Amino acid sequence: MPVLADALGYDEHEHEMLHYSILAEYFGTRYDARFGREWPARTSSELSTKEFSDYMEWLVRWAAMEHNAIIPLPNESEAA
């Protein structure tokens, strides 16, 4: 998240907001009447390992295509 947040101009205190916005982009939203607002339909803590892996692969592609931001995956080194 920090790499993408920096690329998009978000401050450190805005990283969580960006995280939830991206989850909503991928999973859609649900309305929570208690808060009177939309929330992501899924959160990253609810995902299986496979679902999280799929989400991360989508996120890397989305960031590159939509925002020209390059996000290395955890197994990618800077030397590669």
C-alpha positions as a printed NumPy array, in Angstrom:
array([[  0.   ,   0.   ,   0.   ],
       [  2.755,   2.534,   0.726],
       [  4.172,   2.264,  -2.808],
       [  0.777,   2.885,  -4.398],
       [ -0.141,   5.595,  -1.906],
       [  3.082,   7.435,  -2.665],
       [  2.529,   7.101,  -6.412],
       [ -0.988,   8.506,  -6.088],
       [ -0.013,  11.311,  -3.721],
       [ -1.67 ,  10.019,  -0.551],
       [ -0.222,  10.979,   2.816],
       [  0.58 ,   8.267,   5.355],
       [ -2.557,   8.977,   7.374],
       [ -4.643,   8.337,   4.219],
       [ -3.321,   4.821,   3.488],
       [ -6.227,   3.084,   5.221],
       [ -8.762,   5.108,   3.226],
       [ -6.962,   4.144,   0.008],
       [ -6.907,   0.489,   1.078],
       [-10.681,   0.408,   1.609],
       [-11.313,   2.302,  -1.627],
       [ -9.319,  -0.255,  -3.601],
       [-11.12 ,  -3.15 ,  -1.906],
       [-14.425,  -1.536,  -2.924],
       [-13.156,  -1.172,  -6.499],
       [-12.363,  -4.895,  -6.664],
       [-15.132,  -6.472,  -4.581],
       [-17.891,  -3.898,  -4.897],
       [-19.684,  -2.34 ,  -1.945],
       [-22.499,  -2.97 ,   0.493],
       [-24.56 ,  -0.367,   2.28 ],
       [-24.278,  -0.231,   6.069],
       [-27.338,   1.546,   7.46 ],
       [-25.7  ,   1.98 ,  10.865],
       [-23.048,   4.223,   9.359],
       [-25.174,   5.466,   6.475],
       [-22.505,   4.714,   3.893],
       [-21.057,   2.182,   1.502],
       [-18.276,  -0.156,   2.619],
       [-16.256,  -2.72 ,   0.682],
       [-18.243,  -5.934,   0.283],
       [-15.156,  -7.895,   1.43 ],
       [-12.101,  -7.022,   3.464],
       [ -8.623,  -8.41 ,   3.027],
       [ -8.753, -10.166,   6.413],
       [-11.738, -12.238,   5.187],
       [ -9.917, -13.601,   2.141],
       [ -8.407, -17.02 ,   1.679],
       [ -4.78 , -17.203,   0.595],
       [ -5.879, -17.836,  -3.009],
       [ -8.37 , -14.956,  -2.976],
       [ -5.772, -12.597,  -1.536],
       [ -3.238, -13.703,  -4.146],
       [ -5.773, -13.056,  -6.937],
       [ -6.569,  -9.653,  -5.433],
       [ -2.873,  -8.7  ,  -5.248],
       [ -2.276,  -9.739,  -8.859],
       [ -5.283,  -7.646,  -9.934],
       [ -4.059,  -4.708,  -7.827],
       [ -0.641,  -4.708,  -9.485],
       [ -2.223,  -4.742, -12.974],
       [ -4.85 ,  -2.125, -12.015],
       [ -2.252,   0.251, -10.567],
       [ -0.108,  -0.05 , -13.693],
       [ -2.971,   0.366, -16.169],
       [ -5.041,   2.993, -14.356],
       [ -2.318,   5.017, -12.629],
       [  0.99 ,   4.092, -14.281],
       [  2.21 ,   2.953, -10.855],
       [  4.553,  -0.019, -10.671],
       [  4.1  ,  -2.154,  -7.551],
       [  6.574,  -4.997,  -7.03 ],
       [  5.154,  -8.214,  -5.654],
       [  6.742,  -9.524,  -2.433],
       [  8.771, -12.15 ,  -4.281],
       [ 10.18 ,  -9.624,  -6.769],
       [ 13.5  ,  -8.056,  -5.901],
       [ 14.765,  -4.711,  -7.086],
       [ 17.667,  -6.504,  -8.766],
       [ 15.358,  -8.535, -11.012]])
